Amino acid sequence: MAGATRSYEMARRLVSAGHEVHMVTTWREPTEKTDWFTTTEAGIHVHWLPVAYSNRMSYSERIQAFLRFAWHSARKAVSLPGDIIFATSTPLTISIPGIFASWWKRVPMVFEVRDMWPDVPVALGILRNPMLIRLARRLELFAYRQAVHVVALAPGMRDDIIAKGVPAGKLSVIPNGCDLDIFSGKDDNSSPRNEYSWLDGRKLVLYAGTIGAANGVDYLVQLAREVLQIDPEIRFVIFGEGSEKESVRLLAEQSGVLERNLFMFNPLPKRKIARWFTAADMHVALMRGPRIYLKDAVNNKFFDALAARKPIANNFDGWQSRIAEEEGVGLILDSQDVSAAARRLVNALKDSGWISKVPMRARLLAEERFNRDRLARQLEDILTAAVKNGMEKGDR
């Protein structure tokens, strides 16, 4: 499906390793179903609850959706077999069914932190109610205490959690990973360069992701406008959906770049969009917000670019952007001076010496540092150790 695939990729590898996995999640697309239904995906028993959710919803509507899922999934989780509970957040309310199922079934829970909640929504000004903030902070600390182990997606997240009083020995870092099989080059789908006359052999800059307020995709429109004055042959493509999509499209029209050097498409599942990743000359990761939101950003586009052996341009200074720049596979664009950013982007696209070295460097990072298979084994070790320790405590 379109969107983040971390849970699916980890779960299917756990199945391949011989484990039985039940995933409790939401079905967000329109459906006539109103209650739980189950499918089997790559050996995973997926239990779906239809819950309307979209980046276009207001924050209060999203909170209601989170709480509805937390309530119903807690009841579902206790009805399922299992030796351990793995709760992966965001949102923070995911910890509620995890803690409840762990307590009810008397099995350990491992809690994964994909974003620092509630710190991030508070810093973004999304969560403002003082009482809700206090409740959220208490829930966060309660989740850390109830978990036998906590997994963070970035070193900075781990440090922030330790600063909240969680013992360092209780924490591990498992970043997002690269799906090398998807970008293996064995896909029979033809290149999009053969389908669109406006693309053909021109340089392609690709953004594939959410078009929401925190992403700031309007920056790419401004960038396309500046690049148009420098090199009108460079093409920008956006794949995505979100609350800001219409405003981004309108800005592109008003800026004179839409259907000229910038083109927009609806989101696609990763396996279907993979050919665009392979065709691109540069991938783009975009974010805007306070430092706490940017510094530990774990952006799927970074890892997909590495797997596709392509360079990545980031318009924020964070953990992943520094890795990209330090390892010679990416660059950090000025988020304030778009003209300077445009010049740097064009220069990078025309630097054949640098571009030619990116595939080898990116593949090395993808295969060694961010190999999804290796990261899944790390998660498996944490889960099986937690089960073993839980059994030993039960015996005593």
N, C-alpha and C positions, 0 to 999 in steps of 0.2 A: 504494500500500500504506500501511498505518498506519505512523506513525513519521516520522523526518526524511526530507525529500525533496530536500535540497540537491544531491546528486550527480546525481539524475535530472533536476532542473530545469536545472542547468548543462549536462549532457550533451546534452539534447534541443535546447538553444539552439545548442550547437556544431554539431550535425547540421544545424539550420536554416541555419546560416551556411556550410554546404557542406563540413564536415569529416566524415571517417569516424571513428566512435567505437566502440571496444570497451570494455565495462565488465566487469571481473572482480569478482564478488561472491558472496555466499552466499545459499542458499535455506534459510530457517530454519523453514519450516512442515513439518508431517509430509508425507512423500512416499515412494513406493516406490523412487524413483531413489536410487542410491548413488554415481553418478559425474557428471561434468560434463554439462550439457545447455545448449543455447543457444536463446534466444528473441530476437525483435526487438521492442523497445518504443520507440515514437515515433522509429523510425529508428536506435536504438542497438542494437548487437549485444551482448546481455547474456549473459555466460557465468556460469552458476550452478553452484556446488558445494554440495550438501546438507551443511550443518553445523548440528547442533543447537545452539541458543543461546537463552538467555532471561535476563531480569533476575532470574528466580527461581533461577538456577544460583549455586553458590558461586563465590567469586573464583578459586579454583584451577581449577574446571571451565571458567570463562570463559577463563582463560589458556590452558588446553589447547585450547579451540576456536580462539582467536586463532592459536596456533602451528600448529595443523593447517591452518588456512586459509593462513597465511603460506607453509608448505612447498609445498602443492599449487598455490597461485595463482602462486608463482614459476615453477614448471614450465609452467603454462598461459600466463602472460604472455609467455614467450620464444617461444612457438609462434604468437603473433599478430602481424599486421603493425602497424607504427606508426613514426612519426617522433619521438615523445616519450612519456615515461611521466609520468602524473600520479597521485601517491599521496596519498590524503586520509585523514588519521588524526584520530579515534581508531579503534582502539587504535594505540599506537606501533609494534606489530609489523607494521603495514601497510607500514612503510618497508622491511622485509626483502625482500618480493617486488619492490618498486619499485626498490631499489638493485640487486638481482640482475638484473632484466630490463634495467635501464639499462646495467649493465656488460656483460652478455652480448650485447645488441643494439647496443651502442655508440651509444646515443642519450641525450639529456639527460633528467633527471628534475626535475620541479617537485614540491615537497613542501608539502602543505597541513596546517596545524595547527588542528584544531577544538577541542582541549582540550590544556592543558599537561601532557603526560605526560612523565616519571613524577611531576612535582611534585604534581599533584592527588591521585592515588591514595596517594602517600606522606603527604600532609597529611591525607587522610581516614582514615589508619590502615589502609587496605586492603592496601597493599604494605608489608610489614614486614621481610621477609628481607633482611639487609644485602647479601648477595651478589647477589640479584636486583635490589636497588636500584642497586648499582654497575653491573651489566650494563645495566640500563635507561638509566641516565644516559649510559653510553658509546654505546649505540645511538642515543640522542637526538642527541648531538653528531655522531656519524658520519653520521646522516641529514642534518643541516644542512650538513655539509661536502660530502657527495656531491650534494646538490641544487644545481642551477644557480640556482634561485630558491625562496624560501620564502613561502608565503601564510599570513597569520594572519587570524583572524576578528574580532579586536578590537584597538584600539590598545594596550591594556595587554599583550596577548600579544606583540605586536611588540616592545614595550619589554623584556619579560622575555627574549625570544630574543636581542635585541641585547646584553643584560647577560651572556649566556652566551658572548659573543665572536663572534657572527655579524655581519658588516658590515651597516650600515643600508641600504646600496644594494642589498642582496640580498633585501630584504624588502618586501612589499606587504600592505596590509590590504584584504580583501574580505569585508565582513560578510555575514551571512545576508540574504536579500532577501524582498520581498513578492511573492506570486503574485497579481497583480491580476486575471488572467484567471479564476482560480477564484472570486473574490469579485466578479465583474462584475455580479451580479444577474440574469444571463440564465438561471440554472438554473430549470427548470420544477418542481423538487421543491417541494412545499408546505411552509410553515413548520411546525416541530414544535409551535408554539403551537396549531395546529388539531387536533393529534392527542392531546394530553395535557391532561386536564381540570385536573390539579394545576398546570399552567403557565398556560395561557390568556393573560391580559393582565398577569400578575404580573412583577415585576422578576426577571431571570435572571442569575445569576453562574455563569460557565462555566470549568471546568478540563478541558483535554484534553491528556493527556500520560502519561508513565510514572509509575507508582505504586511508586517504589522508595525505598530508604533515604535517598538523597541528595536526593529531592524533598520529603519531609516533608509528604505530602498529609494526614496527620493534623491538620495545622494548619487545613486547610479545614473539617474536622469540628468542631474547637473553635470556629472562626469562625462556622459555621452555628449552633452551640449558643448562642453569645452573641447573634447576630442574631435568633434565634428569640424572645428576650426583649424585643427592641427593636421588631422588625417581623416578625411571623410570616408575612407574605405574601410575603416575598422567598424565591426558590428558588435552590438550589445544585445544579449538575449536574456529575458527574465522568464523563469518558470515559477509559478507560485500562486498562492491564495492568501487572503487575509484582510483585515479591516481597512488597510490603507491602499488596497489594490486600485480602487476607482480614482482616488486622489493622485496616485502615482501615474496612472494612465492619462488623467487630465493634465497633469504637469508636463508629461511627455508630449502631449498634443500641443500645449501652449508654447513649449520650448522648441517645437519644430523638429523633434527627433523621432517621434513615433512613426513607425513604418518607413523611416528614412535610414537611420543607423541604429535604432533601438526597436526591438520587437518583443511582444509579450505573449506568453502561452499559459494555459492552465497547468496545474501541477500534474506530475506523472509519478508512478511508482519507480523506485530506484532502478530496477532491472530494465524498465522501458526507457528511462532517461539516460541510461548509461552510455548510449551511443553519442549523445550530446556532450557528455563529460569527456569522451574520447576525442570528439571533434574539436573541442574548445582549445584555444591557445593560451587562455588565462581564465582561472576561476576567481570568483570574488566572494569574500565573506564580509558582511556588513552588520554593524551593531552601533547603537548609540545609547548613552545613559551614563550614570555615575560610575566611578572607578570600581566599586565593589561588583558591579554587573559585568564590567569589561575585563577585569584583570584575570579571571579564571574561566573566561568563555571557552566552552568546549563545543565548537561549531562543527556539525557534520560535514559541511562543505570543505573544511580543511582536510579531513580524513579521506573524503571521496576524491579530492584533487590528488592527494598522494597516491591513492590506489590506482588512479587513472594516469599517473606519472605526468601530471601537469602542474605548472606554477600556480600559486595562490596569492592574490592581493587582498590585504585586510585594511580596513579604514579605522582600525582601533589598535591600541597598544596593549596586548594581553599575553597570556601564557602561550597560546598557540601561534600568535603572530610573531612573537620573538623566536620561537622554534623555527618557523618558516624562514625568517630572515637570517638567523644564525646558521642554518643548515644549507642556505643557498637555494631554497626552493620557493621563495616568496618575497614579498615586499610589504611595507607598511605605508599606506597612502595617507597624506595629510587630510584629516577630517574637516578642517576649517578652511584651508586654502585649496579649493577644488581645482583652480588653474594649475597650481604646482603639482597637484596629484595627477592631473591629466597629462602633463608633460612627463612625469616620471613613468606613468603607465605606458605611454607611447614609446618612450625610450627603451623600456624593458621589453616590450613586444618586438622591437626592432633589433635588440641585442642578441643576435644569433649565437654568439659564443656562450652567453649565459643560458639561453633557452636550450641549447643542445646538451648542457650538463644536467638540466633539471630531471629528466627521466631516470637517470641512474641514481641520483641523490634521493629522489622521491621514493623510488622503489626500495631503496635500502632502508629508509625510515619506515615504510609500510610493512616490509617483511620482518624487520627486527624489532623496532621500538613499538610499533602500533599494530602488530599482527593480531588480528581478531582471534585466531585459533589459540595463540599463546595466552591472550588475555582471558579467554573463556576458561582455559585450564586453570588460570590463577583464581578465577571466581569459583570454579568447581572445588579447588583445594580448600578455599575458605568455607564453603557450604558443608563439605563432607567433614571437615574438622569440627565445625559447630555441632553437627549431628553427633559425632563421636563423643565430644565433650559433654553434650547433653545426656547421652546414654550413660556415660560414666557417672555423672552426677545422680542420675536416676537410680543406678545400681547402689550407690552409697545411701 
